[in-house]
Amino acid sequence: MTLRDLSIGQNAIIETVGGSGALRQHFLDMGVIPGAAVTMVKLAPMGDPMELQIHGYELTLRLSDAAKIEVREPNAEEMAAAEEEKAAREQAGREMIARDAARQKKREDREHPGLGEEGRFHAKTDGDPLPDDAILTYALVGNQNSGKTTLFNQLTGSNQHVGNFPGVTVDRKDGVIKGYPKTLITDLPGIYSMSPYSSEEIVSRNFVLEEKPKAIINIVDATNIERNLYLTMQLLETEIPMVIALNMMDEMTGNGGYIDINTMERELGVPVVPISAAKNWGVDELVRHAIHIAHYQEKPLRQDFCDETVNGGAVHRALHAVVHLIQDHADRAGIPVRFAASKLIEGDHLVQKALDLDQNEQETLEHIVLQMEKERGLDRSAAIADMRFAFIDKVYRQAVVRPKESKERIRSEKLDRILTGKWTAIPAFILIMGAIFYLSFNVIGAFLQDLLASGIGVLTGAVDEALTAANVNEAIHGLIINGIFEGVGSVLSFLPIIVTLFFFLSILEDSGYIARVAFFMDKILRKIGLSGRSIVPMLIGFGCTVPAVMSTRTLPSERDRRMTILLTPFMSCTAKLPIYGFFVNAFFPRWSALVMIGLYVFGIAVGIAVAALYRKTLFKGKPVPFVMELPNYRLPGPKNVGRLLWEKAKDFLQRAFSIILIATVVVYVLQSFDLHFNLLPKGSEGQSIMAALASLISPVFAPAGLGDWRLVTSLISGFMAKESVVSTMQILFADGITAALTAAQAASMLAFSLLYTPCVAAIASVKRELGWKWAIFVVFFQCAVAWLAACLVRLLSMCF
Amino acid sequence: MQLNTVDIILLVVILIAVIGAGVYWGFRKKKCGGCCGDCSQCRKK
């Protein structure tokens, strides 16, 4: 029997974990190991993927991946033993809590390891501290959804800088800890393990091993401690001074849970500080500990987690043997030896390459590992994962009392009954997205956009009057007002809509709903070679391509990200609505609604066809596995959201201004001067450089019925901003458009406008995410697809 | 085209703004060390 065969509510025990490479390692890292207990929770509305509960949290995976994991039903003895153990743990937990309460009542002191505290290991005159003026660098590492961003924001306030890690499109944030100017903390991507597969994992381990921060702050979700400690153990193996920030303690204790911090500290050998980042509890104490351990370079007291008494000690013997074998190589490579040994046994190719073992050593290593596999009865990766989880289980038993099902969990389950229910998921999704777009583009965004536009209008008017009063040359006047102010101003008008959209989307993402959308849209998107996560950027693309492209940063796979960015231009953005409205009202007034809907559907249909083509050509290969955690629903903090919006707004303004300003000036000059650089009077645009250029390429558009240079010029001006297609046409077709064009030409124009290159701001976003080559590809490919579509429409119209 | 002092000043300002925008763009492109966020070099693996 496999995981796929489980029915809802059924329990099982994992027997073997199939698959290979990154996917298999990801399974193991997420706790899907032989011997682990799982419960099938639900299937997505379309029957795939599935959601299961393991190690106290919810995990989703596709049925095709679940089919690789063999399970068996627990027998009667195992179920009885599990119930007994559960009761025993609950009893032990109650006793632990009672003992602690009694001690607190008597105000008794407890023996406290005191790791990372002043005066315990080091009096001020002792120890081996770094110089006082040394910059204390920290890596902030933790699982996704552990509250890392919230903690980072609490630690740094506004003293942070957003950038990228070189070589990969992974966000990097650096900041200075408030009140400690000689610090620098780097927020690393959320990861589950230090394995060598995803770009986030590679970036994190490279940062830790190569940039050698002075200390690590490992944030652990106290409500999901078993899975979080898996990463902690690997971080401890790096021998870098570390402090654990045990986050969400408010939720843990609020739901009747308990953690014996002293015991945990003793077992892990590093300071453990209970915090709630959202409520700013314990953060000061965390900072004091972090400063101390970094300043005094207090390394973790423990890196050895294998037990010689567990399962015959096979893994213990193998690890220690490998440590001795590779000691000199690890020292030369600058990799902590315990970390190197466990990674080597797992089959980590990056560590293998770095250590550069000779033939004899490699063979010895292989023999050691084969012997371990034989004695332990598990393959190497599973054996190491099992070793880690065995240690975690030991710490858990000694130090953690599991909370009752938390209020947050109960609330999430109630919400999920509607938001991911078989019949309600998709209607709820359509409703929510519809509300977001309506609010962003019609209510809030439109209101703010009108406000900004009036402000820009007032400014433009004032500048216009000033230029007139100063008797400025007409051409320069036109360049400043009609070119720069109107050009840059029209891009600026995007800003309120983008910020509003991002506001709602960040709430959706931080609340945990986006994870659910990816869950139930996965099956549909897989048919076009993408995974569920790609749905969000595509939806945003119906509003504006710029934030759609920016939002693809949340996609974990580079292939998926690239393909999603290339498909978003097919989702017709709102800037094209004036074009549709203009032609539909002029040529198809009786069928306006049908034509508008038809245009959107046509755009999506072409996008699906192109996706199918990409799948067979540029983006061959299987879609990335879909293994994802479904966190509890949470209300995002207002400070975090506000900070994110400010970053996005600043980012957008900086980039849009540089590109748009240059492009605006160039296009205006081309429209205003003839080939001899004489300034053209109004109404003589037909003699402009732009017209000359347009006439060069208008024969290309002739088969599509768009050979008129005025149409070509309008379409070229649409490259700046789609709205300018209509304004340019109004200038160039001064006698009225219905007199100059036929309905067939209007239809071709609509088809071409729907599909051709997005505006320069969108192309700039593509260039930013994928580089120049892909940005140019988008321009030409979209124009080619648009041309074909326009020719097809013309052919069809000639038949009718 | 007849230009007065104000015209010339405005043209110079526009030119500086355009060149400045170009330099800013180019500068950010060069400044890749993992911190700029706008460097196409960072996209190369």
Interface residues (C-beta under 8 A of the other chain):
Chain A: H161 V162 G163 N164 F165 P166 G167 V168 T169 R172 D174 L467 A470 N471 V472 N473 A475 I476 L479 I480 I484 D651 Q654 R655 F657 S658 I659 L661 I662 V665 L679 K767 R768 E769 L770 G771 W772
Chain B: M1 Q2 L3 N4 V6 D7 L10 L11 I14 A17 V18 A21 G22 Y24 W25 C32 G33 G34 C35 C36 G37 D38 C39 S40 Q41 C42 R43 K44 K45
